[in-house]
């Protein structure tokens, strides 16, 4: 049967969903609607894969990895709380549409490298709007509520920064203003956005943006002194923050020793460690553990739930999936000739890499915890949507560059 | 190839290398989490998985009926029962009486004391399977060395006075009584109701004064200096007691400024002459004093089933003469716990050999298998038997004709020593009494402390010790 055996990895994604949802069926007292949701997920994944197979996207593995990550997350969400699982499926459907939309927008239009400072302007505008009309959810004022939907604006801002950086490396002349070099100007812009993130208490996003910025500087051969100044600023800024900002101070204290205040500030991270420890190497099995003791387990802390029920080995599998996702992303980026699309896809790949590292490290107490979502796995519409759009852009950039290259080749041949 | 072409290729090559460097870095970061998780799984998690906040343990424990805790005569001090909804409640029939010994076992507030330290046994998780005949799983039964009779008597005697009573068998180290006031009702219901008040209470009802309260020992510490004097051949020293003595510009006086004239060591100990002991202390010198304090376990970590504060000699560097004088009479920075003072007293009773105090006699599974056995253990020979005999004689004299006559029991030879610890400030002093009986063949050693007892150890603390001893000997 054609649709099931054109690529073997897709069968594995399908198998995970079949196994996962059948187990969920037993956990939910043989409520067969569970299977219907499972079938919906599987069907959506198959259709999406079929479309991109037909369109011969540049790298099908990227979608396969993402499909696997989403499947693991979706099964876990369904197990934690059915209502989260159901809502996430709706977001998944929207995300898939946006994935293709982003893909086609990149390929079919050429405005992206023309609007320059608009990215920065949009980022700042979003920040201001959030500060003015935003809603405070769990200590951070970073949500905009429109009707029934709430949007986490920092997710969008993160993506705008990637575009901003891509624009800087493509059109450095635009950033040579006030007699300053483009490297200094873009750093100033990045730090402005970073400052906004700090004001919103989005420490995680701020760190991710900084790491992306400095990695891009390194890859695309920025002047050494400027990189050193940036690194220095980060160390000084981080040090001052750790000393004087009570929120950062608390986070570091809790990271160093969560055991003294287990009923209070250390509650979440210690509960997370208990969950990870309870799972052992092979996990308790779906539904057999107690990850629900961890507050926010469905969003930031979902990895702990995965570790408890799928074991450390399950957790390691997820980590490896993120790594090969970054690997595929950077491999594509290396081969893109067009500077804008190259820097764009590089930025996206690095973004996903650092974001997943920071939250994986945070919930396992490897590094201090900063609340950001796990791309493709955590519950949350904004995060899922932006992650899928980012992947759509990545694929689009790869294909477009391919198209540009072929056109150039054909012109040369003439 | 043109030069520009070569430059371009070389630039691309370098860029490719930098891509790989960044990829390697991210790979390294991911790998370090994998390594960390592996470490956590293999070694790291042992340190925290049995933490009271890990609610998974409760899931296990809910299925097993928690074991009961009995006193040395089989009296039930704590037990559990299943409630209608299938969960269990922990019942403490004597309310606050054992809160500092047994502690509490609460889903909200965690576990403390023996409920915490012997959790594995009580919860039936020590590895020995414990099933009843009808198939229910039950935890092990903990048998304590505590005598409910004495513990209850201590409560009656102490009443609303802040302080502690400790009693132990000098020859075995079995702790018979470990009572502190103020205390609290450890039941789950009472804890939820009173937690905030209890936490804020400045009298610290959570503090087990018997083993964690740090007090200046006052004159009972003279027992150690008298022992040192005897061992160093100073027992024949004569003192001229004019009721006060000036050391380096500071004046020290006897209680009520009484002058005893020319006295020997035995008389000095009997009447608790500060003047004489300051002279003795200066004669012994700081090295010898520190040495003997250490022998008696000052600044040595206590190895007891309940967390116990370490007594502190108080001085590490070179001591001034006034500091030596202060320590000679148990003042200054020297601090100790009632449990430790009971051990010191028991050492004299046990011919100079200090026994390790213990409170858990054994832990027995429902199938009869004993998993934990408390055993008499010698900590060390602290002083010679002959020295202990001399000090015992002094202590008998204290009760017969000295400051401790209130501890006397007709028909029984009681040995003891009173103490009054100045608390500085405006508050009245702490009262101490240590003692053991019967002096010929001691079966009980007692330490009593009364915070701000005012009237001195002889008047307020000695009668409590007397009643405890009487109750035990009956």
Interface residues (C-beta under 8 A of the other chain):
Chain A: X215 X218 X219 X220 X221 X259 X262 X263 X267 X270 X271 X273 X274 X276 X277 X278 X280 X281 X290 X293 X307 X312 X315 X316 X319 X320 X322 X323 X326 X327 X330 X333 X334 X346 X350 X353 X354 X357 X360 X361 X364 X366
Chain B: X11 X14 X15 X16 X18 X19 X21 X22 X23 X26 X27 X29 X30 X32 X33 X34 X36 X37 X38 X40 X41 X45 X48 X49 X51 X53 X54 X55 X56 X59
